[in-house]
Amino acid sequence: MHLLSRSVSNTSLRAHSFSLSFALIPSISASSSSFSSKCRAEPISVPSQPPPVSKRVPFTLSLHGHSWQDPCHWMRNTNDPDFLNYLNQENSYAQAFMADTGSLQRTLVAEMKNRMPSKVSTPVECFGPWLYYEYIPEGKEYPVLCRRLQTNKPGWAEKILSYVKAEFRREEILLDWNEVAEKHGYVHVGQCRISPDHNFLAYTLDATGSEQFMLQIKDLRNGCIIPMAPENGIVSLAWAQDCKTLFYTIADENQRPYRVLCTKLEPGNTDDTLVFMENDPSYCVDLTSTKDGKFITVNSNSRSSSEVYVVDATEPLNGLQRVHERVSGVKYFLEHHFGFFYILTNAPMKENIKCSHEGLYLARCRVGDIQSTTWQNIFYPGKDTCIQDVDIFNGHLVLFLNKDGFPMICSIDLPINVECKHQMLIEDLNPWFFPIPSNSCSVEPGSNLDFMSSVYRVVLSSPVIPDVIIDYDMARRTFSIVQQEEVLGAPSNARSRSSGYELDTLQHRGIEKDAKDKNVELERWKDFSSTYCCERKEVISHDGIQVPLTILYSPKAWKSSQSPGILHGYGAYGEVLDKSWRADRLSLLDRGWVIAFADVRGGGGDDHSWHKTGNGLFKQNSIHDFVSCGKYLIDEGYVQRDQLSAIGVSAGCLLIGAALNMYPNLFRAAILKVPFLDILNSLLDPSLPLTMLDYEEFGNPGIKSEFECISSYCPYKNIRPRGCHPSVLVTASFNDSRVGVWEAAKWVAKVRDSACSSCSRSVILKTNMSGGHFGEGGRYIQCEELAYDYAFLVKAMGVDMN
């Protein structure tokens, strides 16, 4: 379960809530005035008018014997007319700064759109008697969720009756994101849940960008929205088996989901019933249903601990039972299978069992023994392997693993005999390891809604492999490629890889091939590894730790020690940095750019320790890791000195902002998107969303040692006075509820005041005055945003793109 965090999720079609698994650039004309200084190797054009200057209001903060000034604290009041005026002035300045990149942006947008097929769709997914799927209509921004009834296997009777059944197999449109966007000007659908009888669709809708989701329930039999009392702050949903009882969570004023209620779809029902309330402000509540639909789980989780309650989905009003009381540092997650709860946990093991692994392992208990203080251990992951997630079906258990830094998936036949007296490992249970490419950096599950299915759908992707949707038949131990993302106008020498390509990669992970895999040799997909080189390096950080660095470039266009580069980083919440395929990158790669990804500590890694050694008091490790990766790119000749840029998103901007302060000469430019930069002042304000939750991730400044650590790297606090500063594009959203818009505005205002006057003129702030943390999200809108970002880097770094 994911807690609220300062992150931005993927906005591709396969990332929507009912995810069903999926010309030379002209040179920039110097129409504006230019300046030169010792700050830069080359002059950069800037607007003739000076950048905005915000007002300063004296404000002093004191803690642990330290006092500091924050003259921009007044920006916290987003209703202040002076603040709105300042944002509009910054937007005008950004527009003037980027005016001479208009032709460049139009060229990039055209290239990106020309790579897109006119219509995008997901393959159908079987769920009950229906086939569900999504598609983005031609010329539209957002997807449409549809379904149609399944047909029986073809035969003479089916052919005779086909015309009779045609009406019943017509396409039904369940939800059109485009209609919502046209009505409200913004759309963000949080969750979609189909009722067990497939007659109702419950979904949460944010029409403002504030993430104040409202609940909508649609009767799919007549297409009508069921009237309900308006309520904002709905987060997660779960149906009971009667298909009339819907559980939902509601958030408090800090957007922390803390109450569980249930509503009955009955005439005259006006009062919803309170089921559970979490009073600890460091815990969030989430609802899920077990895969077989027999139980609803109420999960109360902090960033490091969890407590789970279960509700019998057939008797939803009979109360809930706690599985195990919360224990500091102990997490557990629940599934159900034929009278047993399967529990993924990191709880301390039995005293008589020795295991060096400190991560997650799998245990179980009988439903009748739910409140037992001991669980039966099933198996352990083994050496250099950690379990990251579990899925369960009627006849199979699916494990998401990480072995030596590489993602793996395997299935195990159910039921499992766990009466063995010796400690069992995964290998003892005859697992089938799904064949996947060795250079696959992203392995995401599909919806996989059908408990009775023996087929598991996965989306594989890498920097050189467009998204591939694969069905793994766990009973037959075979797989088939269902669909691959189409890239129009892609390099003609892209290769089609046969399944033998992935199967060979299994040998590198110490896994035996399965002879049954040989029946898929004809399956093929497109791979761009012959056109674009994707390398994984291990970079030595300041303390000797090896940090994974993924480097992407075109051997044909790249020039050693002469190419510009972008370094991406995140490093928070244990989240793995997204390295999946993106066709927009081709516009840079084909012109010699290098794009790299630093998997620094604090993010996701081989095991849980990678996160723990980069958060809290160890956050500086993340920053040093990132800087080490940047230096490696230059020292090894991948990127030209003085031509390296950095990109961070949300909490990832802590990383970038701190690195800019510590090593301003390492980076020529940076992009900070919806940035978390004023961490010290934000964590001192418990009234802000996420503050209490983030104490476990970044530390509590109320504790002196943690205060001193946060103060040492806080990007806003540590801007160097009168120093030179890289060019920076900062983007923000006015309705952002996760990272206040004032964080970006305060940081830019302080850079204006602190950095040298020449450098500060190439720092710009662009604020979306109507959007939220996740931006607009449409497929064509994204092209325009990316073109703007790339054009800024081209201009700021003085790159000749002819």
Stockholm file with secondary structure:
# STOCKHOLM 1.0

chainA/1-802         MHLLSRSVSNTSLRAHSFSLSFALIPSISASSSSFSSKCRAEPISVPSQPPPVSKRVPFTLSLHGHSWQDPCHWMRNTNDPDFLNYLNQENSYAQAFMADTGSLQRTLVAEMKNRMPSKVSTPVECFGPWLYYEYIPEGKEYPVLCRRLQTNKPGWAEKILSYVKAEFRREEILLDWNEVAEKHGYVHVGQCRISPDHNFLAYTLDATGSEQFMLQIKDLRNGCIIPMAPENGIVSLAWAQDCKTLFYTIADENQRPYRVLCTKLEPGNTDDTLVFMENDPSYCVDLTSTKDGKFITVNSNSRSSSEVYVVDATEPLNGLQRVHERVSGVKYFLEHHFGFFYILTNAPMKENIKCSHEGLYLARCRVGDIQSTTWQNIFYPGKDTCIQDVDIFNGHLVLFLNKDGFPMICSIDLPINVECKHQMLIEDLNPWFFPIPSNSCSVEPGSNLDFMSSVYRVVLSSPVIPDVIIDYDMARRTFSIVQQEEVLGAPSNARSRSSGYELDTLQHRGIEKDAKDKNVELERWKDFSSTYCCERKEVISHDGIQVPLTILYSPKAWKSSQSPGILHGYGAYGEVLDKSWRADRLSLLDRGWVIAFADVRGGGGDDHSWHKTGNGLFKQNSIHDFVSCGKYLIDEGYVQRDQLSAIGVSAGCLLIGAALNMYPNLFRAAILKVPFLDILNSLLDPSLPLTMLDYEEFGNPGIKSEFECISSYCPYKNIRPRGCHPSVLVTASFNDSRVGVWEAAKWVAKVRDSACSSCSRSVILKTNMSGGHFGEGGRYIQCEELAYDYAFLVKAMGVDMN
#=GR chainA/1-802 SS CCCCCSCCCCCSGGGSTTCCCCCCCCCCCCCSEEECCTTCSSCEEECSSCCCCCCCCCCEEEETTEEEECTTGGGGCTTCHHHHHHHHHHHHHHHHHTGGGHHHHHHHHHHHHHTSCSCEECCCEEETTEEEEEEECTTCSSCEEEEEECCCCCCHHHHHHHHHHGGGGSCEEEEEHHHHHHHHSCCEEEEEEECTTSSEEEEEEESSSSCCCEEEEEETTTTEECCCCCCBCEEEEEECTTSSEEEEEEECTTSCEEEEEEEECCTTCCCCEEEEECCCTTCEEEEEECTTSSEEEEEEECSSCEEEEEEETTSTTSCCEESSCCCTTCCEEEEEETTEEEEEECCCCCTTCCCCCCSCEEEEEEGGGTTCSCCEEEEBCCTTEEEEEEEECSSEEEEEEEETTEEEEEEEESSCCCCCSSCCBGGGGCCEECCCCTTCCEEEECCCCCTTCCEEEEEEEETTEEEEEEEEETTTTEEEEEEECCCTTCCTTCEEEEHHHHHHHGGGGTCCCCGGGGGGTTCEEEECTTTSEEEEEEEECTTSCEEEEEEEECTTTCCTTTCCEEEEECCCTTCCCCCCCCGGGHHHHTTTCEEEEECCTTSCCSSHHHHHTTSGGGHHHHHHHHHHHHHHHHHTTSSCTTCEEEEEETTHHHHHHHHHHHCTTTCSEEEEESCCCCHHHHHTCTTSTTHHHHHHHHCCTTSHHHHHHHHHHCTTTTCCTTCCCCEEEEEEETTCSSSCHHHHHHHHHHHHHHSCHHHHTTEEEEEESSCCTTCCCCHHHHHHHHHHHHHHHHHHHTCCCC
#=GC SS_cons         CCCCCSCCCCCSGGGSTTCCCCCCCCCCCCCSEEECCTTCSSCEEECSSCCCCCCCCCCEEEETTEEEECTTGGGGCTTCHHHHHHHHHHHHHHHHHTGGGHHHHHHHHHHHHHTSCSCEECCCEEETTEEEEEEECTTCSSCEEEEEECCCCCCHHHHHHHHHHGGGGSCEEEEEHHHHHHHHSCCEEEEEEECTTSSEEEEEEESSSSCCCEEEEEETTTTEECCCCCCBCEEEEEECTTSSEEEEEEECTTSCEEEEEEEECCTTCCCCEEEEECCCTTCEEEEEECTTSSEEEEEEECSSCEEEEEEETTSTTSCCEESSCCCTTCCEEEEEETTEEEEEECCCCCTTCCCCCCSCEEEEEEGGGTTCSCCEEEEBCCTTEEEEEEEECSSEEEEEEEETTEEEEEEEESSCCCCCSSCCBGGGGCCEECCCCTTCCEEEECCCCCTTCCEEEEEEEETTEEEEEEEEETTTTEEEEEEECCCTTCCTTCEEEEHHHHHHHGGGGTCCCCGGGGGGTTCEEEECTTTSEEEEEEEECTTSCEEEEEEEECTTTCCTTTCCEEEEECCCTTCCCCCCCCGGGHHHHTTTCEEEEECCTTSCCSSHHHHHTTSGGGHHHHHHHHHHHHHHHHHTTSSCTTCEEEEEETTHHHHHHHHHHHCTTTCSEEEEESCCCCHHHHHTCTTSTTHHHHHHHHCCTTSHHHHHHHHHHCTTTTCCTTCCCCEEEEEEETTCSSSCHHHHHHHHHHHHHHSCHHHHTTEEEEEESSCCTTCCCCHHHHHHHHHHHHHHHHHHHTCCCC
//
